[in-house]
Amino acid sequence: MATSTSSSPAPLPLAPPPPPRSRLSFPAPPPPPPPATTTTAATHGTAPRLRLLPHAADPRAAHAVAAKSSAAARLANAVMCGYIRAGRLTDAVEVFDRMTTRDAASYSALISGHARLGSPVSAAAALFRSMRLAGLAPTEYTLVGLLTACIRRGNPRLGTQVHALAAKGRYSGGSLLVANALLGMYVKCGRLEDALRMFDGMEERDVSSWNTVLSGLVELGRYEEAFELFGDMRTADVAVDRFSLSALLTAATEGFSLPLGAAVHALSLKSGLEVDLSVGNALIGFYAEHGDSVEDVVGVFQRMPVKDVISWTGLLNGYMEFGLVDKALGVFDRMPERNFVTYNAVLTGFCQNKEGVRVSFARKAGLQGLGLFRQMLENGLEMSDVTMTGVLNACAIAADRKMSEQVHTFVIKCGCGSSPWIDAALIDMCVKCGRSGDARMLFQHWRHQESFHIAWSSLLLSSVRDGEYEKALSTFLQMFRSSDIQFIDAFLLTTALGVCGALGFTELGKQMHVLAAKSGLLRACGVGNAIVSMYGKCGQLENAVTFFQRMPHRDLVSWNALITAHLLHRQGDEIWDIWSQMERLAIKPDSVTFLLIISACSCTDSDSADASMELFRCMSSKYNTEPAMEHFAAVVYVLGCWGHFDEAEQFIASMPFKPGALVWRSLLESCSKQSNMTLRRRAMSHLLALEPQDPSTYVLASNLYSESAKWHCSENTRLEMREKGIHKIPARSWTFYDNAIHSFFARDRSHPQSKDIYAGLDVLTLECIKAGYEPDTTFVLHDVEEYQKRHFLMYHSAKLAATYGLLMAGSGKIIRVVKNIRMCGDCHSFLEHASAATGKEISVRDSNGFHVFRAGICSCRE
């Protein structure tokens, strides 16, 4: 073992160093605490125990007896110890101050009391100086008390002085109690090399000596040395305890060593320590990271006789690590206690188990903000907390990972961390720049109550962005109810409304609206904008318009939210009316406004391709807004939707920069609407070249081959996806009943009422066929028999969700369904006939917007 060259007390008479340590293979969890070193002096020989059987539970009773006794010093020492054990340091000090005669045990007891109960190191040091002035020699308990104070307060300077005194009095070599306390002091004060030198020279060691050094090596990430030391420990025939095994399991977990962890597990079984709480928690953490299956985690958990919040959180995390999100949430629901680590595990698990797509429309503005920050640095201007928060927000808007890492490094180097608002902005930046792991690591060390809700909201938005809407909402509600936060502010309410809108959860959105009204937050423009957006995304267009008209204050975001609501309902002409109103009111549009207005040209009653081109051209000339890739893609989509494919290709060729994947994807989607197979193939080849790792690109390519009956090519594409570990985002639909979300996948039978749903769907299908519905098997993109295609087609997720809604809805109720991808043509046809057969209104929101089916007609007019 390497030794330190740093300064230390005078050399002590030490035994020869032990033989070289052998290498071993083992693993470990949280580093154990240092060995207990605060034994009260008065109970070790110098002061006999006070025999007060009836009064032992109350130090005051013992105090009264001691006051009447002639053995004042010894009995007073015992009373002091009683007060200290009860945590009543002030009473212990009062007893000490009134003592007429004091011995070494008196001082040692009070020094230990100050150390144990968290007093400043100066209090213990002052007592020690008084003891020396009184001519009393320190005992080993005196030194242990001083060293405990150094450990608790991290004072290596006083600790080395105590070491020198111990060496002079031959305590460190001759007293195992003092030697172990010195080891603990050096380890906890970050001077491991001094601890190693001390350890190598100890004449006697016990298991606490080994554990202290072992935990120090693990804390510093020196895992191989920890296992070498453990080999020496076994060679010395020292029996392991729970601290030894916990430290080794931490080393195995962090050091990515499955064989070593399995070996430590075997040792814990052999020694009977597997059932210990700390060892069991460490084993759960180890198998969650390195186990062959989740059963390894579950097995350890079930064998533990006692479990705490760490045990339950470890089990939850294990399910998340193995992709079993539903079971992890089941564990979450059953947990008797939760802490913030628990919620982080859930949120992290959502992100780990779902791929998400994020598009930033304000990237240019973010880059401009970063450019301004660069200028400030070059000009040597002063950086305040407000400046740093602004640059972090700009970086979040730009959504550039590499740049965010550079800004993060700058914040740390300039010492601007630990501010509530800077730390909150750091988490938000990490989330929006694809650094969710860094954001959660910051959140695990959160200590700012005033900005906790902002950090929490950022992590919640991360889950929403990854598509886990209902689970994110469930976590949000449970965390809010169980937290100590007794308020809800505009920021948090805006986040909650955004989640309701993403889910299309109208009832909960209305409850949030009422909460905003009762709390007086409707005056906040941001909350009002979120309410408009929520109603628009939940299909309540009239409510969105009404609320917008009643808003006392509106900004550009308000208008953009209103336009988005109309765009989701494909009301292009109404959007042009809103645009005309904005021009009359001299409201200056931004890049998001232009993107929405251009996109609206694809859903007007008449061909608006020329209008979209004219608007695109005047962006920079009239409104001083440079078009970005999103705007080019929107124009391409509009041109394709109206069948102007030649103009679309010419427009792409004239772009001032290389067309991105978004442009080719827009062309591909518009070609699909017009069935232009030749151009679709050309757009797909460009898309595959630009996004070879995007799962949706592979799915589009596979579907394109299937539509052309090139089954072999389609299967090869899907095989390539599997070989590269690329997973398709499964189609999913959900509906709402009894204030709960009911989610379905294709051919899903997991719902408790699946038998009724399937029976109802079969009956409804027969009624629709009688009314003229003909299943279109061209939408089944698999090379199977015709009867199998019909079976696949009948149980798509949208049909299952709509059927459940029809079964549960009362008279006059609208059936509301949300689908995470675009609805297929056969489901569209089926729901048209279903609305006519049942007389019910069915609203479906897919990735393109709303389809409202009434009496056999859809609002989208496609």
N, C-alpha and C positions, 0 to 999 in steps of 0.2 A: 504494500500500500504506500503510495506517495506521501511524503511528509511535508509540512508547511515550513517556509522560511520566515514567516511573519514573527513579529516580536511576541514574547510570552514570558511568564514568570521564570524565576531562577530554576535551573534544572533540578529535578528531584531524583532521589535514589530509586531507580526503576529496575524492574526485572528484565532479563534478556527478551528481545522481541520474539513473538511467536513465529513458528515456521511459516513459509510462504503459503498463501491461501490457494486452495485448489478451485478450479472452475466447476460449476455445477449447473444443472438445468432446472429451473423453477420459475413462478410468477406472483402478483399482489395488488390491494386497494388503498384507501386513504392512509397516509403515514400516521403511525401511532403517536400519541402524545408522549412527552418525556416522562421518565419514571417519576413517581411521586416522591417529592423531596421536601415536603413541608411538615414533617412529623413534629408535633408540638413537644418542646423540650421538657416541659414540666411533667410529662408522663413517662419519662425515661430515667428513672433512678434518682435523679437529684431532688425530685419533689414527689412524694408518694401520692397516690390517688386519694381523693377525699371520699370517704365512705358515707354517703348520704342517700340511702336507698329511697326513702319516700320523696326526696326533693331533687333527685338527679335530673329530671326533665326540665327543671326551671333553675337557671344559674342564679337567680336572685335568692332562692331559698338557700342554696349553698353559700352565697355571699353572706346571708344573715348568720348562718352557723359559724362561718369563718371569722366573722367579726367578734364572736364571743370566745373564740379559741385562743389558747396561748401560743400555739404553733402558727403564728401569724404569717410569716413569709411563705412557708410551704403551702399553707391552705390558700393564701391569696393567689399564689401561682395557679393552683388548681381552679380557683374561681375565674381567673383570667382566661384560662383554657376553655372553661365552659362558655364564657361570653363569646369567645372567638369562634368556637364551634357553632354557636347560635347565630353568628354573623353580626354580633353587636360589638363592633370595634370601639365605639365611643365609651361604652360601659367598661370595656377591658382597660382602656387608657385611664379612665377615672380610678379604677382599682389600683393600677400601677402608680399613678401620681400620689395616692394617699398612703402608699406603703412606706413605713418608717425604715425598714431594712429590706434591701433587695439583694438577690444572689444572681449568679449567671443564668439560672433557669428563668428568672423573672424577665431579664432582658431578652433571652432567646425566645421565650413564648410570645412576647409582644412584637419582636422583629418578624417572627413567622406569621403572626396575625396581620401585620401590615402587608406582608407579601401576598398572603392568601386572599385578602379582601380588597386588593387593587389599589392600595395607597401608592403615592409617588415613591420612587426609589430613595429620594432624599429623606423620607421619614424613617426608613429602616437604617440608612447610613447615619443619621443623627443619633439614633438610639445606640448604634454600635460605638460611636465616638464617646457618648456618655458612659457606656460600659467600660471602655478602656480608661477613661479619666477616673472612674471609680476603682480602678486597680483590679478589675475582674478579668480573668483569662477567658477568651471565647471557647466554647465547646463545639463539638462537631455539629450540634443542632443550631448553634448561632450561625455558623458558616453556611449551613444548608438554607437557613432562612434568608440570609443575604443573597445567596445565589438564586433562590426562588424569585426574589424581587427583581433581580437582573433579568431572569428569563421572562417574567411577566411584562416587564417594561422595556426589554431589548436594550440593556445597558452593558455592553461588553467591557467598557473601560473599568467600571467598578468590579466587574466579574474577574478581570485579570489581576486586579489588586487583591481580591479575595483569594485567588489562586496562589499568589505570592505568599500571602499570610499562611495559607494552608500548607504550602511547601515548607515554610519556615517552622511551622509547628508539627510537621510530619503527619498532617491529617490526610492530604490527598493520596499519599501512598498507603497509609495505614488504615484509613477509614473508607470502606466501600460506599457508605452513604454520601460522604463528601465528594468522592471521586465521580460517582454517578451524577451528582448535582453539577459538577464542573463540566462533565460531558454534555449534559442537557443545556447548560448555559452557552457553550461554544456552538452547538448545533443550532439552537434557536436564534442566536445572534449572528448567524451566517458565517461563522469561522470554522468550517468543517475540517480544514487541514489541521488546525490546532486541536480539534476534537480527536482526529485520527492519531496525532502524535501522543495525546494524552492516553487514548485507548491502548495504543501499542505498548506504553510503558506501565500500564496498571499491573500490580502484583496479583490482584484478585479481581475476577469479573463474575457478575451474575447475569441472568437473562435480561435485566433492565439495561445493563451496560451494552450488550450486543444490540438490543432493540433500538437504543438511542442512536447509535452510529448507523445502523441499518436504515432507519427512517431518514436520517440526514442525507445519505447517499441517494435514496429514492426521491426525496424532495428536489434534489439537484439534477435528476435525470441520469444519474450514473448507475444504470440498471445492472450492467455486467459486473461492476465492482460489488454491488449489493449481493448478487448471487455468489460471488467469490467469498465474500464475508460470511454468507450463510453456510457455505461449505466448511469454512473454518469453525463456525459455531457447532456444526454437527460433529466435526472431528474432535472438538473439545468436549463432546458429550453433554452439551447444554440443551435441556429440554425446551422446545419451542412453546410459545404461548400465542394467544390471539393477536397480540401486537406484531409478533414476528410474521405470522401468516398473512395478516392484512397488508403489511408493508411489501411482502413478496408478491402478493397478488396485484398490488398497484404497479409494481415494476413489470410484471408480466403483461398487464393490460396496456400500459403506456409503451412498453418495449415490443409489442406485437409478437409475443412468443406464446403460441398455443401449447407446445410441448412442456414448457416450464410451468405454465398455469395448470395444466393437467397434473403435473407432478406435485405441485403444491396442494391441489385438491386431494390427491391421494394421501398426502401426508396429513391433511386435516381430518380425513376419515380415520386414518390410523390412530391419530391422537385424540379422537373424539371431539374435535373442535369445530366440525362442520356446522353443528347446531348453534354455535355462538353467533350472536346478532351481527357483530362487526365482520366476522369472517364470512357469514352467509351473504351479507350485503356486498362484500368484495367479490365473492364468487359470482353473484348475479351480474355485477358490472363487468366482470371478465368474460362470462359466457355471452352476454349481450353483444360484446365487441368481437369475440373470436370463436364463439360456439359454432358447431356444425348445423344446429337447428335450434329453434326456439324452445324445444323440449328440454334442452340443457338448462335454460334459464328457469323454466317452469318447475323442473325437477328440484332444483336447489330451493326455490321459493316455497314449494309445498312441504319440504322436509324441515323448514325452519319453525321451531315451536313458538318463537316470538318474532313479530315483524313490526317495523316502524315505517315512517313516511319514506325513508330512503329505500327500504325493501320494495314497497309498492311502486315507487317511481322507477326503480331499476327494472321491475317486471314490465311496466308500461313501455319503457324505453326498449326493452328486449323485443317486444312485439313490433314496435315501430321499426327497429333495425332489420327485422326479417320481413317487413312489408305487410304485416297483418294489422292494418290500421283499425278495422272494426273491433278486433279483439282488444287492441290497446285502449280504445275508447270505452269498451266494456270494463276494463280494469279501472280506468279513470272514474267511471260512475260508481264503482264499488269501493273506492278508496275511503277509509275512515278519516283521513287527514290529507291535506294537500299543501304544498308550498310553491313558491314561484318557480322552483326548479321543475316541479311537476308540469306546470303550464308551459314552460319552455320546451319540455320534452314533447308535449303534444304538438305545439306549433312547429318545432323542428321536424317532427315526424311527418306532418302534413307536407312540408316542403320536400322532404326526402322522398316521399312516395307519390309525388305528382309532378309531371312536367308542366311548366307554365310558359305562356307567351306574353311578353310585355312590349308595348309600343309607346315610345315617348314622342309627343308632337312638339315639345318645346325644347328639343335638343339644342337648337341654334341659340335660343335665349340663354340656356345654361352655359354654353361655350363662350358667349359674350361676357357673361358674369365672371367666368374664370379668366378671360382675357383682361378684364378690368382689374382683377386681383393681381395678375402678373405685373401690370403697370404699377400698381401701388407698391409692390415689392421692389421693382426696379427704381422707383423714385424715393425709396427709403421712408415711406409714410408709416406712421404708427398703426399697429394692428391691435384693435380692441376685441372684446368678446362679440360685439355686434358684427364686426368685420368677419370674424371667423365663422360665426353662424351663417352669415350671408354667403360666404364662399362654399361652405358645406352644402347649403341648399342649392346653390348653382350647380355644384357637381352632381347632386342627386337628380336635378332636372336633366343634365346632360347625359346621365346614365352611362358613363364611361368607366369601366372597371379599373383600368390601368391608371387613369387620372385620379380616381377616387383613392387609390392606394397611395399615390404621391401626396395628395392633399392630407390624407390621414397621417402620413409620416411627418409632414410639416407641422401639423397640429401637435403631435407628440413632442417633436424636437423643440418647438418654441414654448412648450410648457403651458399650453392653453387648455389642457384637459381639466377634468374635475369640475367644470361649470355645469349646472343643471341643463342649461339650454344648448351648450356646445355638445355635451354628451348625447342629448336627445337628437340633435342634428346629425351627429356621427352615426347613430343607429339608423336613422332615416336614410342617410346617404348609402350606408352599406347595403341596406335592403334594396334600394332602387338601382344599385349598381351591381346586383347579382352577388353580393357578399353576405348572404344571410348568416353564414357561420360566424363571421366576425361580428355581425350585429347581435347575435345571441350571446356571444362571449362577452360583449360589452354589457348586455342586459343582465347577465348572471352576477355581475359585480355592481349592479345599480344601487345607488344610495341617495338619490335625489327624489324626495317625495313630491316636490312641486312640479317636476316634469315627468314623473313616472307615467302619467296617462298618455303623454306624447310618444314615449318610447314603446309603450304597450300597443298603441294604435298603429305604429309603424310595423311592428311584428304581425299584427292582425292583418294589415293590408298585404303583407308578404304572402300570407296564407290564401287570401282572396285572389291575389294575382296568380297563384299556382292552381287555381280552379277548385279548391276545397271549400266551397262557399258554405254549405250547410254545416260542415264540421267546424269551420272557422267561427260561424255564428254561434254554434253550441258552446264552443270554448269561450267566446266573448261573454255570453250570458252567464255561464257558470263562474268565470273568473270575476265578473263584475259583482255577482251576488256574494261571493265568498271573500272578496278583498275588504280591506279596511277603508277603502275610499268611500266617503260619504257624499260625494258630489259628482256631478256630470257637467262638463263644460262644453263649449261650442265645438271644440276640436274633436272630442270624443263622440259627441252626438252626430257630428258630420260623418265620422267613420262608421258608426252604427247604421246610419241611413244609407251609406254607400253599400254596405253589406246586404241590407234589405233589398236595395235596387238590383244588385248583382244576382241575387237569388230570385227576384221577382216575388218576394214574400210581402204581399199587400197588407195583410192584417197586422203584422209586426211593424211594418212601415208606418201605418196609421197610428199605432200606439206610440211610436217614437215622435210622430208629429204632435200628438196630444201632450207628451212629456215636454217637448220644446215649448209649447204654448204655456203650460203650467209653470215652467221654470223661467219664463221670460226670455228664452233664447231665440225666439222668432225674430227679435230685433236684429240679431246678427245676420249679416248678409250671406255669410258662408253657410249657415244653417238653412236659410231660405233657399239658396241654390241647391243644396243637397236634397231638400224636400221636392223641388221641381224635378230634379233628376230621378229621384226615387219613384215618384208617381209615373214619370214617363217610362221608366224601365219596367214598372209593374203593370203596364197596359192601361193606366188610369189617365189617359190623355186629357180628358176634360178637367180632372182635378189639378193636373199640372198647369194647364192654361189659367184656370181660375185662381190658383195660388199665386202664379206669376203676376197676374193683373192686380192682386191685392198687396203685393210686396211694397212696403214703404220706401225701400231703397233697393236699387238694382245696379249691378255692374255688368261688365262684358260677359263674365261667367254666367250670369243669370240668363242673358240672351242666348248664349251658346247651349245652355241646358235646355231651354225651350226649343231651340232648333233641333237638338238631338232627339228630344221626345217626338217631334213630328217626323223626323227621319226614320226612327224605329217603326213608325206606322206607315212609312212610304208615302207621305203626303208632301210631295215635291212642290206642288203649286202653292200650298199654304206656306211653305218655307220661303219661297220667293216673295210672298206678301210680307213676311216678317223682315226679310232683307230690305225691302223697299221702306218699311217703317223705320228700320235702323238708319237708313240713309237720310230720311227726313229729320230724324232726331239728332243727326250728326254724331252717331255713335261709331267710334273708330274700331274697325274689326281687327282681329289678330290672325295668326296663321291657322288657328283651330277653326275660327269662323269661316275662313275661305275653304278649308277642307270640307266642312259640313255643307256649305252652299254648293260647291262643285259636285259633291256626292249626291245632293238632292236632284241634280239634273238627270239622274238615271231613273227616277221614279215620278216624273211629271206626266201629265196626260198626253202631251205631244213631244215630239223630238226636240230635246234641249241641248243637243251636242254643240251647236254653234254658240249657245249662251254660255256653256261651260268653258269653251275656248276663249271667249271674249273676257269672261271673269278672270280666267287664268292669266291672260295677257296684261290685264290692268292691275294685277296684284302689286307688281313692282313699280309700274309707271304712275299709277294714281294713288295707291295706298302705301307705297314705300315698304312693301313686305316681299322679301325674296322667296320664291317657291322652293320647297324642299322635296325630297323624294316622294313623300306622301301625296303631295299635290299632283305631281306627274302621274303617279299611280291612279289617283282618282280620275283624272282626265282620260287616261287610257281605258279605265273601266266604263266610263260614260260613253265613250266612242264605241266600244265593243258592244255595250248593251243595245245601242241603237243601230248596230249592224255596220258601222263605218270602220271596217277592219283595215282597209288600205290606209285611211287617215291615221288610224291608231299606230300602224307600223311606221309610217312616216314621222309621226310625232315622237315615237321612241328613238328613231334614228337621229332626230334633231336635238336630243337632250344634250345639255352642256357637260354632263358627266356620264359615266358608264351606268346604264340602267341596273338597278338593284333587283333583288329577288322579289320585292314588293311589287314592282312594276310588272314583271313577268307573271306573277301570281294573279294580278288584277286582269291581265289580258287573258290568262287561262280561264278564269272564272267567267268572264264575259263571253268567251268563246263557247263555254259549256252551255250557257243560256241560249246561244244561237246555233248550237250543234255544228260548229265549224271545226271538224276533226283535224284538218291539215294544219291549221294555225295552232290548234291545241298541242299537237305533237311538237311543233317548233318552239312554242313557249315552254313546254315541259323540258325540252333538252337544255334550254338556258337555265331553267330553274334547278335542274339536277346538278348543273355545273356550279351554281352559286351556293346552293344549300345541300351539300351531300349528306349532312348529318341530321337534317330536319326530318322527324318522323312523318309529318304531314306531306312532305314532298314524295317520300316513298309510297305513301298511301295513294296519292294522286296518280303517280306513275303506274302503280299496280291496277288501279281502277281503269285507267286509260287503256291498258293492255286488255283488261277483261272485257271492256265495251267493244273492243275490236276482235274479240274471241281469240286473242293470243294468250291462251291459258298458261302455256309453258313459260312465257316471259313474265306473266303476272306472278306465278309461283316462285320463279327465280328472284324476283324483286322482294317478295316477302321473306324468302329464305335468307337473302342478303341482310335484311333488317334484323332477323333473329341472330345471324352470325355476328353482327356488329353490336348486338345488345341494344338496338333501338326499338322502343316500344310505342305502339300506336296508342293515342289517347282514346279510350273506348267511348262509344256513343252512349249518352246517358240522358234520361228525361226524368223530370220530377214534377209533382203537383202538390197541392196543399189541402189538408183537411184537419179540422180540430186543432188548429194552431201548431201543426207539425208538418214536416217535410217528408214526403213519400217518394223515394227515389227508385228508378228502374233501369236495368240494362236490357239489352235484347235477350229474349227467351229467359228472363229472370224469374226464378221461382222462390226467391228468398223472402218475399213479403208474407206476413202472417196470413193474409187473405188471398194468397195466390190462386187457390182453387176456385174461389168465387170470381176472381178477375179473369182467369182463363175461360171459365164457363161463360161469363158475360161477354167476353170478346168473341167467342165462337158464335154465340147467338147474334151479336151485333154484326158480325161479318156476313152471316146469312141474310140478314135484313138489308145490308148495303148491296149485296150481290143482286137481290131481288129488285133493288132500286136502280140497277145499272152499273154498279161498281164491278170492275174487272181487274183482278190482281195483275200488276205489271211486273213480271219476273225479270225484266231487263235490269231492274235495280238490284238484283241478286248477283253480285260479282264473284261467283264461285262456279267452278266447273262441276256441277252436280246434276242429277236427274231433275226433270221438271217438277215432279211432286215434292222433291226436297226443297226446290227453290220456293214453292208456294208455302211450305212449312216455315222456312226461314223468314219469308216476307210477312207472314201473319203476326209474328210476335216481336216486331220492332219495339224499341223502348217507348216511342211516342204513342203507339197504339195502346200499350199496357197502361201508361200513365193516364191517358185520356179515358180509357175504360174504367179505371179506378175512380177517377173524378166523376164520371157519369153515374156510377153505382152509388157514390156517397153524397152527391149534390142534392140539395133540396129543390123544391119548386122555385123557378125563377133565378137560380144560381148560375153564374157563368163558370164554365170549366176552364181553369187556367193551368197551362202546361208550359214548362221551360225545358229547352233542349240545348245541350252544350255545343252541338255542331249543327250544320245545315240539315233541315228535314228533307228526306228523300221524296221523290215525286209520287211514289205509291202511297206513302203515308198521307201526303197532301190530298190525293184523290180520295182515299178512304175517309178522312176526316170531313171532307166536303159532304160525302154521302151520309156519314154518321150524324152530322148536324141536321140534315134534312130528316133522317129516320127518327131521331129522338126529339126533335124540336128544341134542342138545347143550343146555346151559343158556346162555341169552343174557341178559346184564345190560346195560340201557341206562339211562344217567342223562341226563335232559333238564333243562330249566329248572324243571320242577315236582318232580323227584325221580326215584326209581328205578323201573324196570319190569324185573322179573326173570321171564323167560319159561322155563317148565319144562313139557315134555310138552303144549304147546299151551295153557297157562294162564298168565296174567300175574298177578303179585303185587298189582298196583294194583286189581284187581277192577272196572275200569271197562269 
